């Protein structure tokens, strides 16, 4: 009896062995070493500390003594105040007197900022700068305000729109600007703009007014009033200037334009002044 070979089949698989996870070893931190205790201060260390303290106190005393010596107005007085700058309306003596009112201490300890503020409090002073001049003088350089027009009652306004009120009479021949409180800069800017519009016509502004309703009007040097209204005032004035010579040249004999209303969209209205005495006579 012969043995029959068994049919070949799949071999049984060996069970997989799971590898255990290996945790890497971390180096242990080195133990912290305690800070060494401060060395005990012996007699030599104490002596050095006392010597340094004494030297510091001595230096502080010397500095304090030197400052007190320099601050003595009897040794280093301010004897003169020199005034520089182009002055037209302000006397140099008034500037020097204002500067002397702020003097305190010696030449070296003068508070130059306090002197500058005292000088700039003068109405005519726009800006001041103060410096020392060895051995006993202060130099005050002054930039004076240039009045552009009169403002309100007794006031003046410069080109920047700053209102100031100097003592004494104001310069003659200046135009007049009027407006609500806080409007000086706006009215000043309008005066310069409208003056440029009138320049080709050869006329100048004698009075420019901004009323409480923010409506503009101006008076020329010949007394003619131009009512400009609230909006587009420069445009309205330029439109009138282009035809002013022809329009005002049609005035009745012996009469002139007293008031011109420019607020109309398609023209303007003219009110003529009464005839002067003797008009029309040969």
Phi, psi and omega in degrees: 000124184265148179272133180271135178291141178282143179297140180289129178236176180294139180285144179293137180280141177282139178297136180287137177268126179277132179273134179290139179294135182258119179273122181294144180280129177264137179292139179287134179298143180292140180297137179290136179269132179294138179298139180293142180296144179302141181296141179296130181282115180271188181300325180292318179296318178298321180295318179295319179297317179295323179294317178297319179296317180295321178295320178296317179296322179295316179296317178298320179295321178295317179296317178297319178294320179295319179295318178298322179293317179290331182279357181285110181295339177289328179275320184232071181281160169267111185262335185225148172236111180265137182247128179238158179121159179275111183247128178247323184246355186239132179279138177303326179297326178293323178293315180297321180294321178295321179294317180297333179294343180254004182288137177202122180098198185264184178302323185278335187253010179298137175275096184295330179293321178294321177296318180298315180298322181295320179290319182289349175286345177291136186302323185279350184272123175272320182204147180221150175226139185234137176216163178271148173228115182298138012254349190210030186228152168247139179249123180247115177259125189243136170252118187272148175289144176250110183292133177264322183199169172278151179223121177062213182265103176080005181261163176231159177226138179265184185293340178274357182085016179271127180270134175219154186232088180285156175283149179090181182291149178271157179301145180276159175082007180273146173292172182240134176241140180224147178183169178296167179301135179085004183255011186299317181295320180293316181293322178297316178297321178293323179299317180292321180291313182290328175298323176293327177293324182281343187302316179299335179275347180078023179247156179231157182273130173264327180214132173235128186231136170242115184273182184294337178271009180064036176255139185258146171207156179216158178237129179280171181296335178274003177095357179286129178264133177245120179266118187258337179085205190255332185231153177052045186291322179294321178295317179297318180293319179297322177296321180289321182300326182296334183239009188296315183301316182288318183291314182282343176288349179269017180296147175301156181304131178076009182238159178224165179285122178269324184210130178237121180264114183261013186278356179282145182284335184240022179162207180204160181245137183244132171249123185271144176286153179303153180295141177284159181297134178085005181291140177087355179277148180278000000 
